[in-house]
Structure formats: structure tokens, C-alpha cells
Amino acid sequence: MAIATPLRAESITKPSSAPLIAIEGVTKTFDVLPVLRNLTLHVGRGDFLALLGANGSGKSTLLRLVAGLGQADRGTIRVGGWQLPREAARVRAQLGLVSHKLLLYENLTARENLRFFSRLYNLHGKRAEQRIETLLERVGLASRADDAVRTFSRGMAQRLSIARALLHEPAILLLDEPYTGLDQAAAAMLDALLSEAHAEGRTIVMVTHEIERAARLPTHVAILARGAIAFTCARAEIPDAAWLAARYAEVTG
């Protein structure tokens, strides 16, 4: 889990009309099974994209490729102008990732986990401690900060994973089913965190099955079916969650 050196500031933070994430003609096959088929998708700076799709449609695979954790068989992926995975080291310091794997050390406490990752992200001293304490409070783990992660429920570990992803204030958040294991109160907390992150100008790509949230929180929605983007729309085009659920049923069959 080594963390790369930071990006040049202008590559991510400088305003631009070009898409921040540009996926062009990407195909990915496992053994003989095509998972992504000539997929093209652009995500603009400051966009909040919800990516919907049935199990096995390729959502998690696509997110891993955007995170630089795999290589497409064909096509190109660029983040902030850097090509992945060849230049992934230039990109990773600006990514916050919540994946199915929690990326936590179970024998460390919640606070020790965040301190460890703060050093990897080149956060030190008072600034790091303030950020850690703020996030522990925000995700509702301040009272369990000195407990080992192995004693946490899945939902508590998921909350800590979210804090880890936000720790270094990344320009891009990549979230794979971030509501997994969260109770109603924790899910509302994540809603607020994501809304704040987006209001601060962060670009967010969230894989989710939560159609109601996909209709409400993001700026854009894309539906993945049979390895390709089958439907896209802006939130302004979505009258309600029922309308989006109907489009999802039509597209995914």
C-alpha cells in the first residue's frame, strides 16, 4: 500500500475544460470473459458521478482501473492528464479510495491507523493530529479511537475506511459501495461528508446500488450494462428515484 509522491498541482487542481477523468475505448477481459467492452466515459472536474449497474457489470473493475490498480487490455485511461497505469505513481497521492477491501490494519487502533496513513500521505505534526481528530469525530468513532480495529463491526470499520480515504483531502474520491454495513445514522453521516467534499470542489465517482441516493446526491448518473455505459444523465434530468429505477430496469434488462 505504498503511496506515491504528490502530483504537480496544476495537473489536478488547475481549472480546465478537459475532463479530469477520461476513459476511452477500454476493454478488460478476465480469462476469456469480457468484463468491460470498449467503454468510454468522461468525468469533469468537480463532478459527482454515481455509477449504477447489476452485479458483474464491471463497476468495481472500472473503479480499480481508474485507481491505477489494474491495466486495461485495450483503450486508455487518463486522470489529470496522466495515463494509467503507466503514470499511476503521479496520480495516487491525489486519490482517496474506499474499496471492498477496507485497507486497514486490524491490530492497530483507529487512531494508529490514521496516523500510519497520515505519514504515507506526508501529513505530520499538529496538522495531521488535528485532521485525525476531526475525522474520527465526523465518522462517529471518537469514543472508539483507541480500540483495535479487529474489535470493530463491519460498519465501524467502513466508517474508519471512509476517514482514511478523506484524510489527505484528495482531489478525487473513488468509492465502491461506500454505504456497505452502515446503519441509517452512519449513512446520513456519509451523505453529509460527500456533500461537503463535493461542495469543496472534489471530484467523486461512486459505485452504488442505492438508486434513491443516486437520484439525489450526485451531479450525474451513469448505468453500466454488459460492460459498457448504457445510459447517462444529469441530476437535473431526474424527476425522482422512481424514474431512475425505471430507466435502470430498462437498461439492465
C-alpha positions in Angstrom: 0.0 0.0 0.0 2.8 2.4 -0.8 1.7 6.0 -1.5 3.2 7.8 -4.4 4.7 11.3 -4.5 2.2 14.1 -4.9 1.0 15.2 -8.3 2.1 18.5 -9.8 -0.5 20.9 -8.5 -1.6 22.1 -11.9 -2.4 18.6 -13.2 -5.3 18.2 -10.9 -6.3 21.5 -9.3 -6.0 23.9 -12.2 -9.4 24.7 -13.8 -9.8 23.1 -17.2 -12.5 22.4 -19.7 -10.9 19.0 -20.3 -12.3 16.0 -18.4 -10.4 15.2 -15.2 -11.0 11.5 -15.8 -11.0 10.4 -19.5 -11.7 6.8 -20.2 -11.6 5.9 -23.9 -12.4 2.6 -25.5 -11.5 0.5 -22.5 -11.8 -3.3 -22.8 -10.9 -5.6 -19.9 -11.1 -9.4 -20.0 -10.6 -12.0 -17.3 -9.6 -15.3 -18.7 -11.9 -15.4 -21.7 -14.7 -13.4 -20.1 -15.0 -9.8 -21.3 -15.9 -7.6 -18.3 -15.6 -4.1 -19.9 -16.3 -3.7 -23.6 -15.0 -0.7 -25.5 -16.1 1.5 -22.6 -15.9 5.3 -22.9 -16.7 7.7 -20.0 -15.6 11.3 -19.2 -15.9 12.8 -15.7 -15.4 16.6 -15.4 -13.6 18.4 -12.7 -15.9 18.8 -9.7 -18.4 16.3 -11.0 -20.1 13.8 -8.6 -20.9 10.7 -10.7 -22.9 7.8 -9.4 -22.2 4.6 -11.3 -25.0 2.1 -11.3 -25.1 -1.5 -12.6 -26.0 -5.0 -11.8 -23.6 -7.3 -10.0 -20.9 -8.5 -12.5 -21.4 -5.5 -14.8 -17.9 -4.3 -14.4 -18.3 -1.4 -12.0 -15.7 -2.4 -9.5 -13.3 -3.4 -12.2 -13.6 0.1 -13.8 -13.0 1.8 -10.5 -9.9 -0.3 -9.9 -8.6 0.7 -13.3 -9.2 4.4 -12.6 -7.3 4.0 -9.3 -4.3 2.6 -11.2 -4.7 -0.9 -9.6 -5.0 -2.7 -12.9 -4.4 -2.5 -16.6 -6.9 -2.5 -19.4 -6.4 -4.8 -22.3 -7.2 -2.1 -24.8 -8.1 1.6 -24.6 -6.7 4.5 -22.4 -7.4 6.0 -19.1 -6.1 9.4 -18.1 -6.5 11.2 -14.8 -5.5 14.8 -14.7 -3.7 14.2 -18.0 -1.6 11.3 -16.6 -2.0 7.9 -18.3 -2.8 4.9 -16.2 -1.4 2.6 -15.1 2.0 3.8 -16.6 1.9 7.1 -14.6 -0.2 5.9 -11.7 2.5 7.0 -9.2 1.8 10.6 -10.3 -1.9 10.2 -9.5 -2.3 8.1 -6.4 -1.4 10.8 -3.9 -4.5 12.7 -5.1 -6.9 9.8 -4.8 -9.0 8.8 -1.9 -10.2 5.2 -2.3 -12.9 3.3 -0.5 -13.0 -0.3 -1.9 -14.4 -3.6 -0.9 -11.1 -4.2 0.9 -11.0 -1.9 3.8 -7.2 -1.2 3.6 -6.9 -1.1 7.4 -4.6 -2.8 9.9 -6.7 -4.8 12.3 -4.1 -5.0 15.1 -3.8 -1.2 15.2 -6.3 1.2 16.8 -8.4 3.5 14.8 -6.2 6.5 15.7 -3.0 4.4 14.9 -4.3 3.5 11.5 -5.0 7.1 10.6 -1.6 8.2 12.0 0.1 5.5 9.8 -1.7 6.7 6.7 -1.1 10.3 7.5 2.7 9.6 7.3 2.2 7.9 4.0 0.4 10.9 2.7 3.1 13.2 4.1 0.9 14.7 6.8 2.9 15.4 10.0 2.7 17.1 13.4 -0.2 19.3 14.6 -1.8 19.4 11.2 -2.0 15.6 11.0 -3.3 15.2 14.6 -6.0 17.9 14.0 -7.1 16.2 10.8 -7.2 12.8 12.5 -9.3 14.0 15.5 -11.7 15.9 13.2 -12.3 12.8 11.1 -12.7 10.5 14.0 -15.4 12.8 15.4 -17.1 13.2 12.0 -17.4 9.4 11.4 -18.6 8.8 14.9 -15.5 6.9 16.2 -14.0 9.4 18.6 -15.1 7.2 21.6 -13.5 4.1 20.0 -10.4 5.8 18.7 -8.0 3.8 20.9 -9.7 0.4 20.3 -8.1 -2.1 17.9 -9.9 -2.3 14.5 -10.2 -6.1 15.0 -12.9 -5.3 17.6 -15.0 -3.2 15.2 -18.1 -4.2 13.4 -18.2 -4.1 9.6 -20.0 -0.8 9.7 -17.5 0.7 12.2 -14.6 -0.5 10.0 -16.3 1.0 7.0 -16.5 4.4 8.7 -12.8 4.3 9.5 -12.1 3.4 5.9 -14.0 6.5 4.8 -12.0 8.6 7.3 -8.8 7.1 5.8 -9.9 8.0 2.3 -10.6 11.6 3.3 -7.5 12.0 5.5 -5.3 13.8 3.0 -8.1 15.9 1.4 -7.7 14.2 -2.0 -8.8 15.9 -5.2 -10.6 12.8 -6.3 -12.7 10.3 -4.3 -13.3 6.8 -5.7 -16.0 5.0 -3.7 -17.0 1.4 -4.2 -20.3 0.7 -2.4 -19.3 3.1 0.5 -22.7 2.5 2.3 -22.0 -1.2 2.9 -22.5 -2.1 6.5 -23.6 1.4 7.5 -26.7 1.9 9.7 -29.2 4.7 9.0 -27.3 7.3 11.1 -23.9 6.4 9.6 -25.4 6.5 6.1 -26.7 10.0 6.8 -23.3 11.0 8.1 -21.7 9.8 4.8 -24.3 11.7 2.8 -23.2 14.9 4.6 -19.5 14.1 4.2 -19.9 13.5 0.4 -22.0 16.6 0.0 -19.3 18.7 1.8 -16.5 17.1 -0.2 -18.3 17.9 -3.4 -19.0 21.5 -2.3 -15.3 21.9 -1.7 -14.7 21.1 -5.3 -13.7 17.4 -5.1 -14.4 15.1 -8.0 -16.3 12.0 -6.9 -17.0 8.7 -8.6 -19.3 6.4 -6.5 -20.3 2.9 -7.4 -23.6 2.2 -5.7 -26.8 0.1 -5.8 -28.6 2.9 -3.9 -30.9 4.3 -6.6 -32.5 6.7 -4.2 -29.2 8.3 -3.3 -28.0 8.2 -6.9 -31.1 10.2 -7.8 -30.4 12.8 -5.1 -26.7 13.3 -4.3 -24.6 13.3 -7.4 -24.5 15.7 -10.3 -24.5 12.9 -12.9 -25.6 9.2 -13.2 -24.2 6.5 -15.5 -25.6 3.0 -15.8 -23.2 0.2 -16.8 -24.7 -2.8 -18.6 -22.9 -5.7 -20.2 -19.5 -4.0 -19.8 -20.4 -0.7 -21.4 -22.0 2.6 -20.5 -25.7 2.2 -21.5 -27.2 5.3 -20.0 -26.1 8.7 -18.7 -28.0 11.7 -17.4 -27.6 14.8 -15.3 -29.3 15.0 -11.9 -31.4 17.9 -13.3 -33.0 15.4 -15.7 -34.1 13.0 -12.9 -37.6 13.9 -11.6 -37.4 11.3 -8.8 -35.9 8.0 -7.7 -38.8 6.0 -9.3 -38.0 7.5 -12.7 -34.3 6.5 -12.3 -35.3 3.0 -11.1 -37.4 2.6 -14.3 -34.5 3.6 -16.5 -32.2 1.2 -14.6 -34.7 -1.7 -15.2 -34.9 -0.9 -18.9 -31.2 -0.7 -19.4 -30.1 -3.7 -17.3 -32.9 -5.9 -18.5 
